[in-house]
Amino acid sequence: MTTTSRLKRQLLQEAVDDNIDSVRGQPLGTTRRVRTRRRSLARRTLLSCAAAVLVALTVAAWREFDRTPAGASNTSTEPQLTLVAPVNNLRSDRFTDQPKPLEPSVIPLSVRRIVVDPGHGGKDGGTSPSRGLSEKNLTLDIGLRLRRLLEASTYEVVMTRTSDETVSLRERADLANDSRADLFLSIHVNWLPDRNARGVETYFAGPTDDPFLKQLAAAENRDAGYSVSDYKRLLEGVYADVRRDESATLADGLQQTLFRTLKKDNPSIVGRGVMRAPFVVLVATEMPAVLAEVACISNAREARLLAQPSYRQKIAEALFEGIESYSQHVNPHITIAEKGAQHD
């Protein structure tokens, strides 16, 4: 019965092969000969592999036998010498696990040099409501107040501008990079289409799908001073850089301290969150960098608060607290005295 079934399958296969040959317009038996050759090749390959494995096992067994001294047995109680490979010969695959973050105590770091960037300036006034406030003047005032707080706490501060002067975005980024700063903070005030909107928000470099943020970034980047090839090069490097995560940590700390500190004088303030956006000053800088929108000047209530020097001082104090929090995150073991000694 088995022989009969096998014969039926063979005849059926041959009929199928002949039909295939007819459809393809090739001589009958072509498909069958190809299949036969393939089967023969597969058998030869399998036999070759089996022979190779057998030879390898034979050689390994012979080498093991050759290393065993005559008359020795596996039950010998004589001490055996164990050879330890030199460290530089250790297999590299022992070190292929995913890297783990270094403990702060391993490489003591500190935040010492900070770039404070008052947004806009000179011919670029930024946003300006009808009541006479100007973003460029507000950001400069807050930036100078922040500088005094930072320098009093032994930080070294680099200002992108200290007066009402025009400084391009490229110049700001170049200044930060050339000074080898530890972090970069750009200060701005917001203008939102919804005049009832208020609050603080903080940005770090990254892509966004939000049409409003794309429009905002395009407006801020308008006079960046970079060519298309420059911008492509900047974007290629920023997202893979570890500073992206550090920038996110810095932005989160600043956002929290701004909201917590300003809520005391501005109870209806809204924490608008931490967001990503491709602002040039964040993309082009080589250190952790954030842009803080410290108020909504388009909101009448917050505009009145911004007009008060005491409220601008509170904003500077909140930014200082956020920087101090990030500094402790970088190295929780460093003291203010140690930081001062490193600065000296």
C-alpha positions as CSV (number, residue, x, y, z in Angstrom):
1,M,0.0,0.0,0.0
2,T,2.9,2.3,0.8
3,T,4.6,1.5,-2.5
4,T,1.4,2.2,-4.4
5,S,0.9,5.6,-2.7
6,R,4.5,6.6,-3.4
7,L,4.0,5.6,-7.1
8,K,0.8,7.7,-7.3
9,R,2.6,10.7,-5.8
10,Q,5.5,10.3,-8.2
11,L,3.2,10.1,-11.3
12,L,1.2,13.1,-10.1
13,Q,4.4,15.1,-9.6
14,E,5.6,14.2,-13.0
15,A,2.2,15.3,-14.5
16,V,2.5,18.6,-12.7
17,D,6.1,19.1,-13.9
18,D,5.0,18.3,-17.5
19,N,2.2,20.9,-17.2
20,I,4.7,23.5,-15.9
21,D,7.1,22.7,-18.8
22,S,4.2,23.1,-21.3
23,V,3.1,26.4,-19.8
24,R,6.6,27.8,-19.8
25,G,7.2,26.5,-23.4
26,Q,10.2,24.4,-22.5
27,P,10.9,20.7,-23.3
28,L,9.1,18.1,-21.2
29,G,11.2,16.8,-18.3
30,T,13.1,20.1,-17.7
31,T,11.5,20.9,-14.4
32,R,11.9,17.3,-13.3
33,R,15.7,17.3,-14.1
34,V,16.2,20.6,-12.3
35,R,14.5,19.3,-9.2
36,T,16.6,16.1,-9.3
37,R,19.8,18.2,-9.6
38,R,18.8,20.3,-6.6
39,R,18.1,17.3,-4.5
40,S,21.4,15.8,-5.4
41,L,23.2,19.0,-4.6
42,A,21.4,19.2,-1.2
43,R,22.4,15.7,-0.4
44,R,26.1,16.4,-1.3
45,T,26.1,19.5,0.8
46,L,24.6,17.7,3.8
47,L,27.2,14.9,3.5
48,S,30.0,17.5,3.2
49,C,28.9,19.3,6.4
50,A,28.6,16.0,8.3
51,A,32.1,15.0,7.2
52,A,33.5,18.4,8.3
53,V,31.8,18.1,11.7
54,L,33.2,14.5,12.1
55,V,36.7,15.7,11.2
56,A,36.5,18.6,13.7
57,L,35.4,16.3,16.5
58,T,38.1,13.8,15.7
59,V,40.8,16.5,15.8
60,A,39.5,17.9,19.0
61,A,39.4,14.4,20.6
62,W,43.0,13.7,19.4
63,R,44.3,17.0,20.8
64,E,42.7,16.3,24.2
65,F,44.2,12.8,24.2
66,D,47.6,14.1,23.2
67,R,47.6,16.6,26.2
68,T,46.9,13.8,28.7
69,P,50.2,12.3,30.1
70,A,50.7,8.6,29.7
71,G,49.3,6.8,32.7
72,A,47.3,9.8,34.0
73,S,43.7,9.4,34.8
74,N,40.8,11.8,35.4
75,T,40.7,10.9,39.1
76,S,44.2,12.1,39.8
77,T,44.5,14.1,43.1
78,E,47.6,16.0,42.0
79,P,47.1,19.8,41.9
80,Q,46.4,21.1,38.4
81,L,47.9,24.4,37.2
82,T,45.2,26.9,36.0
83,L,46.4,29.5,33.5
84,V,44.8,32.9,33.7
85,A,44.7,34.9,30.5
86,P,46.2,38.4,30.7
87,V,43.7,41.2,31.0
88,N,44.4,42.6,27.6
89,N,43.5,39.2,26.0
90,L,40.1,39.0,27.6
91,R,37.3,38.5,25.1
92,S,35.8,41.7,23.9
93,D,32.3,40.3,23.9
94,R,32.3,40.6,27.7
95,F,32.0,44.3,27.3
96,T,29.3,44.5,24.7
97,D,26.4,45.1,27.2
98,Q,24.5,48.3,27.0
99,P,26.5,51.1,28.7
100,K,25.2,52.3,32.0
101,P,25.2,55.9,33.3
102,L,28.3,56.8,35.3
103,E,27.8,57.5,39.0
104,P,28.4,61.2,39.7
105,S,31.1,60.3,42.2
106,V,33.2,58.5,39.5
107,I,33.9,61.7,37.5
108,P,33.2,64.7,39.8
109,L,31.7,67.4,37.6
110,S,30.3,70.8,38.3
111,V,28.4,73.6,36.6
112,R,30.7,76.6,36.7
113,R,30.3,78.7,33.6
114,I,26.8,79.7,32.5
115,V,25.8,81.6,29.4
116,V,22.8,83.9,30.0
117,D,21.1,84.9,26.8
118,P,18.6,87.8,27.1
119,G,16.4,87.3,24.0
120,H,16.3,89.8,21.1
121,G,17.9,93.3,21.4
122,G,18.8,96.2,19.2
123,K,16.8,96.4,16.0
124,D,15.1,93.1,17.1
125,G,12.6,94.2,19.8
126,G,10.8,90.9,20.1
127,T,7.2,91.2,21.2
128,S,5.8,94.5,22.4
129,P,2.3,95.2,23.6
130,S,0.7,98.7,23.3
131,R,1.3,99.5,27.0
132,G,5.0,100.2,26.2
133,L,6.7,97.1,27.5
134,S,9.3,95.6,25.1
135,E,10.5,92.0,25.2
136,K,14.1,92.9,24.5
137,N,14.2,95.3,27.6
138,L,12.4,92.8,29.9
139,T,14.7,89.9,29.0
140,L,17.8,92.1,29.5
141,D,16.6,93.2,32.9
142,I,15.9,89.7,34.0
143,G,19.2,88.4,32.6
144,L,21.2,91.0,34.5
145,R,19.4,90.2,37.7
146,L,20.1,86.5,37.2
147,R,23.8,87.3,36.5
148,R,24.1,89.0,39.9
149,L,22.5,86.0,41.7
150,L,24.8,83.6,39.9
151,E,28.0,85.5,40.5
152,A,27.1,85.9,44.1
153,S,27.0,82.1,44.3
154,T,30.5,81.7,42.7
155,Y,29.3,80.9,39.2
156,E,31.0,82.4,36.2
157,V,28.5,84.1,33.9
158,V,28.9,84.9,30.2
159,M,26.3,87.3,28.9
160,T,25.4,87.3,25.2
161,R,24.5,91.0,25.5
162,T,24.6,93.5,28.4
163,S,22.9,96.4,26.6
164,D,20.3,97.1,23.9
165,E,22.4,95.8,21.1
166,T,21.8,93.5,18.1
167,V,23.4,90.1,18.4
168,S,22.6,87.4,15.8
169,L,21.6,84.0,16.9
170,R,24.8,82.6,15.3
171,E,26.9,85.0,17.3
172,R,25.1,83.9,20.5
173,A,25.7,80.2,19.9
174,D,29.3,80.8,18.8
175,L,30.0,82.8,22.0
176,A,28.6,80.0,24.1
177,N,30.6,77.4,22.3
178,D,33.8,79.4,22.4
179,S,33.5,80.1,26.1
180,R,33.2,76.3,26.8
181,A,30.2,77.0,28.9
182,D,28.5,74.2,31.0
183,L,25.0,75.3,30.2
184,F,23.1,77.8,28.1
185,L,19.9,79.7,29.1
186,S,18.0,81.9,26.7
187,I,15.3,84.2,28.3
188,H,12.2,85.2,26.5
189,V,8.6,86.4,27.2
190,N,5.7,84.8,25.3
191,W,3.1,86.3,22.9
192,L,0.1,84.0,22.3
193,P,-2.9,84.5,20.0
194,D,-5.2,83.7,22.9
195,R,-5.0,86.8,25.1
196,N,-6.4,84.9,28.0
197,A,-3.5,82.4,27.9
198,R,-0.8,82.9,30.6
199,G,2.0,81.1,32.3
200,V,5.5,79.8,31.8
201,E,6.9,77.2,29.4
202,T,10.4,75.9,28.7
203,Y,12.0,74.4,25.6
204,F,14.9,72.2,24.7
205,A,16.2,71.2,21.2
206,G,14.2,68.7,19.3
207,P,11.6,68.1,16.6
208,T,8.0,69.1,16.9
209,D,4.8,68.3,15.0
210,D,2.9,71.3,16.6
211,P,2.2,73.8,13.8
212,F,2.2,76.8,16.2
213,L,5.7,75.8,17.6
214,K,7.0,75.3,14.0
215,Q,5.8,78.9,13.2
216,L,7.3,80.2,16.5
217,A,10.6,78.5,15.8
218,A,10.6,79.9,12.2
219,A,10.0,83.4,13.5
220,E,12.7,83.1,16.2
221,N,15.2,81.6,13.7
222,R,14.5,84.2,10.9
223,D,17.9,86.0,11.4
224,A,19.9,83.0,12.5
225,G,22.8,83.7,10.1
226,Y,23.2,80.0,9.1
227,S,23.1,78.6,5.5
228,V,21.1,75.5,4.5
229,S,24.2,73.3,4.7
230,D,25.1,74.7,8.2
231,Y,21.6,74.0,9.5
232,K,21.6,70.4,8.1
233,R,24.9,69.7,9.8
234,L,23.6,71.0,13.1
235,L,20.4,69.0,13.0
236,E,22.4,65.8,12.1
237,G,24.3,65.9,15.3
238,V,21.9,67.3,17.9
239,Y,19.5,64.4,18.4
240,A,22.1,61.7,19.0
241,D,23.9,63.8,21.5
242,V,23.7,63.0,25.2
243,R,23.2,66.7,25.9
244,R,19.6,66.3,24.7
245,D,18.7,64.4,27.8
246,E,20.7,66.8,30.0
247,S,18.8,69.7,28.3
248,A,15.5,68.0,29.1
249,T,16.5,67.6,32.7
250,L,17.5,71.3,32.9
251,A,14.3,72.4,31.2
252,D,12.2,70.4,33.6
253,G,13.9,71.8,36.7
254,L,13.6,75.4,35.4
255,Q,9.9,74.9,34.6
256,Q,9.1,73.5,38.0
257,T,10.9,76.4,39.9
258,L,9.4,79.1,37.7
259,F,5.9,77.8,38.3
260,R,6.4,77.2,42.0
261,T,8.0,80.5,42.7
262,L,5.8,82.8,40.6
263,K,2.6,81.2,41.7
264,K,2.9,83.0,45.0
265,D,2.6,86.4,43.3
266,N,0.6,85.2,40.3
267,P,-1.9,82.6,41.7
268,S,-3.6,82.1,38.3
269,I,-0.3,81.2,36.6
270,V,-0.4,78.2,34.3
271,G,2.5,75.7,34.0
272,R,2.5,75.2,30.2
273,G,5.0,72.5,30.4
274,V,8.4,71.4,28.9
275,M,8.4,71.1,25.1
276,R,10.8,70.4,22.2
277,A,11.4,72.9,19.4
278,P,14.2,73.5,16.9
279,F,15.3,77.0,18.0
280,V,18.7,77.8,16.5
281,V,20.2,78.9,19.8
282,L,19.4,75.5,21.3
283,V,20.4,73.4,18.2
284,A,23.7,75.2,17.6
285,T,25.0,75.3,21.1
286,E,27.2,72.4,22.3
287,M,26.2,72.2,25.9
288,P,22.9,71.6,27.7
289,A,20.7,74.4,26.5
290,V,17.1,75.6,27.2
291,L,14.9,78.5,26.3
292,A,12.5,79.8,29.0
293,E,9.4,81.7,28.2
294,V,9.0,83.3,31.6
295,A,5.6,85.0,31.1
296,C,2.9,85.8,28.6
297,I,3.2,89.5,27.7
298,S,0.1,89.1,25.6
299,N,-1.9,88.6,28.8
300,A,-2.9,91.9,30.4
301,R,-2.5,90.6,34.0
302,E,1.0,89.2,33.4
303,A,2.0,92.2,31.4
304,R,1.2,94.4,34.5
305,L,3.2,92.0,36.7
306,L,6.2,92.1,34.2
307,A,6.2,95.9,34.6
308,Q,7.0,95.5,38.3
309,P,10.8,95.2,39.1
310,S,9.9,93.0,42.1
311,Y,8.2,90.4,39.8
312,R,11.2,90.4,37.4
313,Q,13.4,89.8,40.4
314,K,11.2,86.8,41.3
315,I,11.6,85.4,37.8
316,A,15.4,85.8,38.1
317,E,15.4,84.0,41.5
318,A,13.3,81.2,40.1
319,L,15.7,80.7,37.2
320,F,18.6,80.7,39.6
321,E,17.0,78.1,41.8
322,G,16.4,75.9,38.7
323,I,20.1,76.2,37.7
324,E,21.1,75.3,41.3
325,S,18.9,72.3,41.1
326,Y,20.4,71.1,37.9
327,S,23.9,71.7,39.3
328,Q,23.1,69.4,42.2
329,H,21.8,66.8,39.7
330,V,25.1,66.9,37.8
331,N,27.1,66.4,41.0
332,P,25.1,66.0,44.2
333,H,28.2,65.8,46.3
334,I,29.8,69.1,45.5
335,T,29.4,71.9,48.1
336,I,29.3,75.6,47.5
337,A,32.8,76.0,49.0
338,E,34.2,73.3,46.6
339,K,32.5,75.0,43.7
340,G,34.1,78.3,44.7
341,A,37.5,76.6,44.9
342,Q,37.1,75.1,41.4
343,H,36.1,78.5,40.1
344,D,39.2,80.1,41.5
